[in-house]
Amino acid sequence: MIINVCKEKNMTSRDVVNIISKHLHTKKVGHTGTLDPLATGVLLICTNHDTKLVDILTSKNKEYIATMRLGLQTDTGDITGNILKKASYEVTSDQIIKVLNSFLGSSIQTVPLYSAVKINGKKLYEYARTGEEVTLPTREINISSIELLDYHDDLIKFKTTVSKGTYIRSLIEDIGKNLGTLATMEDLVRTKQGRYKIEDSYTLEDIKNNNYIPIPLNVVLEDYPRYNLNENEYFKVKNGSKMFLNIDDKIVTLLYNNKPIALYRKENDIYRVYKMLEVNTETN
């Protein structure tokens, strides 16, 4: 089961997983992209056999509405942290728009110290808490859209669509640098992940009251082309056999009786198991 959850402020993504795990009486629960305690919005949750799809959903582009405060730097990169520095600023809306647009496309981003990325088996925020020095890793990110929504006093609000692994806190700090000042994250809302929107999400209260509709598996797999198996092919796939299919797509959803059975991935002209999907399918 896959649920579009609207995460509340002042709770971790792990808190959401634990609450849903307890309500559904299952330990097999995973989320598809961490949201900071400060952040709210779309957090896709996978349960039981559908936890196999976590990495697929995590890889989807994400849309955010972010609010940043100028003239301030904190140790965590957001307003909840300890203030490290203050700086003056003098910017215009035109300057802000120009700087925002300069971040469009691919770039290299430094992962923030207060994050769950592991270095030598230890999470970065654990290094931060002990004061131990560590070289922060970098990663390539892509920003496909970014738009100024509002600028008032020391607050800038913008909307952006980014690739997997993009840290908005780091982006905000970099925006501040390019504006010639400091900046920290004031607020963050994830409004969309892939095709899944915040207006279609459910609160934890909805879920506790069983007032929600899971995302159908067919919808989750809509991005992949489909191939309908005959009976002989179906039994081969159930046994995890490699397949020779007369198609060219990298990843394909295999169906039998119109139900998803597996995702197969092409490797050297041969399709092999990528994800087996647990579906009750009857043969005639």
C-alpha positions as CSV (number, residue, x, y, z in Angstrom):
1,M,0.0,0.0,0.0
2,I,1.2,3.5,-0.9
3,I,-0.2,6.6,0.9
4,N,0.2,10.2,0.1
5,V,0.7,11.7,3.6
6,C,0.8,15.4,4.5
7,K,3.6,15.6,7.1
8,E,3.0,18.1,9.9
9,K,5.5,20.5,11.3
10,N,7.7,19.6,14.3
11,M,7.8,15.9,13.6
12,T,10.4,13.9,11.8
13,S,9.7,11.7,8.8
14,R,10.6,8.7,11.0
15,D,7.8,9.8,13.4
16,V,5.3,9.6,10.6
17,V,6.6,6.1,9.7
18,N,6.3,5.0,13.3
19,I,2.7,6.3,13.7
20,I,1.6,4.6,10.5
21,S,3.4,1.4,11.4
22,K,1.6,1.3,14.8
23,H,-1.8,2.1,13.2
24,L,-1.5,-0.5,10.5
25,H,0.1,-3.1,12.7
26,T,3.1,-3.7,10.4
27,K,6.8,-3.1,10.8
28,K,7.3,-2.9,7.0
29,V,6.8,0.8,6.4
30,G,9.1,3.2,4.6
31,H,9.1,6.8,3.4
32,T,10.3,8.2,0.1
33,G,12.4,11.3,0.9
34,T,13.1,12.8,4.3
35,L,11.5,16.1,5.3
36,D,13.0,18.1,8.1
37,P,11.0,18.6,11.3
38,L,10.4,22.2,10.2
39,A,9.1,21.2,6.8
40,T,5.5,20.1,5.9
41,G,3.8,18.6,2.9
42,V,3.9,15.5,0.7
43,L,5.6,12.4,2.2
44,L,4.8,9.2,0.3
45,I,4.6,6.2,2.5
46,C,5.0,2.6,1.3
47,T,3.9,-0.4,3.4
48,N,4.5,-4.1,3.3
49,H,5.4,-5.5,-0.1
50,D,5.2,-2.0,-1.7
51,T,8.3,-0.9,0.3
52,K,10.1,-2.4,-2.7
53,L,9.0,0.7,-4.6
54,V,10.6,3.2,-2.1
55,D,13.6,3.9,-4.3
56,I,11.5,4.4,-7.4
57,L,9.3,7.0,-5.7
58,T,12.2,8.6,-4.0
59,S,13.8,9.3,-7.4
60,K,10.9,11.5,-8.5
61,N,11.4,15.3,-8.8
62,K,10.0,17.3,-5.9
63,E,8.3,20.7,-5.9
64,Y,8.7,23.0,-2.9
65,I,7.6,26.4,-1.7
66,A,10.4,27.7,0.4
67,T,10.7,30.9,2.6
68,M,14.1,32.2,3.4
69,R,15.3,34.9,5.8
70,L,18.0,37.2,4.7
71,G,20.9,38.4,6.8
72,L,21.1,35.3,9.0
73,Q,23.2,32.1,9.2
74,T,22.5,29.3,11.5
75,D,24.4,26.0,12.2
76,T,21.5,23.9,10.9
77,G,20.8,26.0,7.9
78,D,17.3,26.8,9.1
79,I,15.6,29.1,11.6
80,T,15.6,26.4,14.4
81,G,19.4,26.4,14.6
82,N,21.8,28.5,16.6
83,I,22.7,31.8,15.0
84,L,26.3,31.9,13.8
85,K,26.5,35.1,11.9
86,K,24.4,38.2,10.9
87,A,24.9,40.4,7.9
88,S,23.4,43.4,6.3
89,Y,21.6,43.2,2.9
90,E,20.2,45.4,0.2
91,V,18.5,43.6,-2.6
92,T,15.7,44.2,-5.1
93,S,13.1,41.9,-6.6
94,D,14.9,42.1,-10.0
95,Q,18.2,41.0,-8.3
96,I,16.5,38.1,-6.6
97,I,14.9,36.9,-9.8
98,K,18.2,37.1,-11.6
99,V,20.0,35.1,-8.9
100,L,17.2,32.5,-8.7
101,N,17.4,31.9,-12.4
102,S,21.1,31.4,-12.2
103,F,20.5,28.2,-10.3
104,L,18.5,26.6,-13.2
105,G,20.0,23.4,-14.6
106,S,22.7,21.1,-13.2
107,S,25.1,22.1,-10.5
108,I,27.2,20.6,-7.7
109,Q,25.8,21.1,-4.2
110,T,27.5,20.5,-0.8
111,V,25.5,18.3,1.5
112,P,24.7,20.2,4.8
113,L,26.3,19.1,8.0
114,Y,23.0,18.6,9.7
115,S,21.7,15.8,7.5
116,A,21.4,12.0,7.6
117,V,23.9,11.3,4.9
118,K,26.5,8.7,6.2
119,I,30.2,9.1,6.0
120,N,32.2,6.0,7.2
121,G,29.0,4.5,8.7
122,K,28.2,7.6,10.7
123,K,25.5,10.2,10.0
124,L,26.6,13.7,9.4
125,Y,24.5,15.2,12.1
126,E,26.3,12.9,14.6
127,Y,29.6,14.5,13.6
128,A,27.9,17.9,14.1
129,R,26.7,17.0,17.6
130,T,30.1,15.8,18.7
131,G,32.0,18.6,17.0
132,E,34.1,16.2,15.1
133,E,35.5,17.5,11.8
134,V,34.4,15.8,8.6
135,T,34.7,16.6,4.9
136,L,31.2,17.3,3.6
137,P,30.3,15.3,0.4
138,T,29.0,16.9,-2.8
139,R,26.4,15.7,-5.3
140,E,25.1,16.8,-8.6
141,I,21.6,18.2,-8.6
142,N,19.2,19.6,-11.1
143,I,16.8,22.5,-10.7
144,S,14.2,22.4,-13.5
145,S,12.2,25.5,-12.4
146,I,12.5,28.3,-9.8
147,E,10.1,31.2,-9.4
148,L,10.0,34.2,-7.0
149,L,6.6,34.3,-5.3
150,D,7.1,37.1,-2.8
151,Y,9.7,39.4,-1.3
152,H,8.8,41.5,1.8
153,D,11.2,42.9,4.4
154,D,13.8,40.2,5.1
155,L,11.7,37.3,3.7
156,I,11.9,35.8,0.2
157,K,9.4,33.1,-0.8
158,F,10.0,31.0,-3.9
159,K,8.7,27.9,-5.6
160,T,11.1,25.4,-7.1
161,T,11.2,21.9,-8.7
162,V,14.4,19.9,-8.0
163,S,15.9,16.5,-8.5
164,K,16.4,13.8,-5.9
165,G,18.9,14.6,-3.2
166,T,18.6,18.4,-3.4
167,Y,18.8,20.1,-0.1
168,I,16.7,23.3,0.0
169,R,18.6,24.5,3.1
170,S,21.9,24.4,1.1
171,L,20.2,26.0,-1.9
172,I,19.0,28.9,0.3
173,E,22.4,29.5,1.7
174,D,23.9,29.6,-1.8
175,I,21.2,32.0,-2.9
176,G,22.1,34.2,0.0
177,K,25.8,34.2,-1.0
178,N,24.9,35.1,-4.6
179,L,22.9,38.0,-3.2
180,G,25.9,39.2,-1.3
181,T,24.6,38.3,2.2
182,L,23.6,35.4,4.4
183,A,20.3,33.4,4.4
184,T,18.6,30.7,6.3
185,M,15.5,28.6,5.8
186,E,12.4,30.0,7.5
187,D,9.7,27.6,6.2
188,L,9.4,24.7,3.7
189,V,6.4,23.0,2.1
190,R,6.8,20.0,-0.2
191,T,3.9,20.6,-2.6
192,K,4.5,17.8,-5.0
193,Q,6.5,14.6,-5.5
194,G,6.4,13.2,-9.0
195,R,2.7,13.3,-9.9
196,Y,1.5,13.3,-6.3
197,K,0.2,16.7,-5.0
198,I,-0.3,18.1,-1.5
199,E,-4.0,18.8,-2.3
200,D,-4.4,15.0,-2.7
201,S,-2.6,14.1,0.6
202,Y,-4.0,12.8,3.9
203,T,-3.2,14.0,7.4
204,L,-2.2,11.6,10.1
205,E,-5.6,12.1,11.7
206,D,-7.2,11.0,8.4
207,I,-5.2,7.9,8.4
208,K,-5.9,7.1,12.1
209,N,-9.6,7.4,11.3
210,N,-9.1,5.2,8.2
211,N,-10.3,8.1,6.1
212,Y,-7.9,7.8,3.1
213,I,-7.5,6.0,-0.2
214,P,-4.2,4.4,-1.1
215,I,-2.5,5.2,-4.4
216,P,-3.4,2.3,-6.8
217,L,-0.3,0.4,-8.0
218,N,-1.3,0.9,-11.6
219,V,-1.0,4.7,-11.0
220,V,2.4,4.4,-9.4
221,L,3.7,2.4,-12.4
222,E,2.1,4.7,-15.1
223,D,5.5,6.2,-16.0
224,Y,6.7,2.8,-17.3
225,P,5.6,1.2,-20.6
226,R,3.5,-2.0,-20.2
227,Y,3.8,-5.5,-21.6
228,N,1.1,-8.0,-21.3
229,L,2.3,-11.5,-20.6
230,N,0.8,-14.7,-22.0
231,E,0.4,-17.7,-19.7
232,N,3.8,-19.3,-20.5
233,E,5.6,-15.9,-20.0
234,Y,3.7,-15.3,-16.8
235,F,5.0,-18.6,-15.2
236,K,8.6,-17.7,-16.3
237,V,8.3,-14.3,-14.7
238,K,6.9,-15.7,-11.5
239,N,10.1,-17.8,-11.3
240,G,12.2,-14.8,-11.9
241,S,13.5,-16.0,-15.3
242,K,15.2,-13.6,-17.7
243,M,13.0,-12.5,-20.7
244,F,13.7,-11.8,-24.3
245,L,11.2,-9.2,-25.2
246,N,10.9,-7.5,-28.6
247,I,10.8,-4.0,-27.1
248,D,13.3,-1.2,-26.6
249,D,12.4,0.4,-23.3
250,K,14.9,0.4,-20.4
251,I,12.3,-0.6,-17.7
252,V,8.9,-2.2,-18.4
253,T,5.9,-3.2,-16.3
254,L,4.9,-6.8,-17.0
255,L,1.2,-7.5,-16.6
256,Y,-0.9,-10.6,-16.5
257,N,-4.7,-10.4,-16.6
258,N,-4.2,-6.6,-16.5
259,K,-2.5,-6.8,-13.1
260,P,1.2,-5.7,-12.6
261,I,3.4,-8.7,-11.9
262,A,6.9,-7.3,-12.0
263,L,9.2,-4.5,-13.2
264,Y,11.9,-5.8,-15.5
265,R,15.0,-3.9,-16.6
266,K,16.9,-4.3,-19.8
267,E,20.6,-5.3,-19.5
268,N,22.5,-6.2,-22.7
269,D,19.3,-6.9,-24.7
270,I,18.0,-9.2,-22.0
271,Y,15.3,-8.2,-19.5
272,R,15.9,-9.3,-15.9
273,V,14.0,-8.8,-12.7
274,Y,14.1,-5.3,-11.3
275,K,11.1,-5.4,-8.9
276,M,8.8,-8.4,-8.2
277,L,5.3,-7.1,-7.3
278,E,3.1,-9.2,-5.1
279,V,-0.2,-9.5,-6.8
280,N,-2.8,-12.2,-6.5
281,T,-3.4,-13.3,-10.0
282,E,-5.5,-16.3,-11.0
283,T,-4.8,-18.3,-14.2
284,N,-7.6,-19.7,-16.2
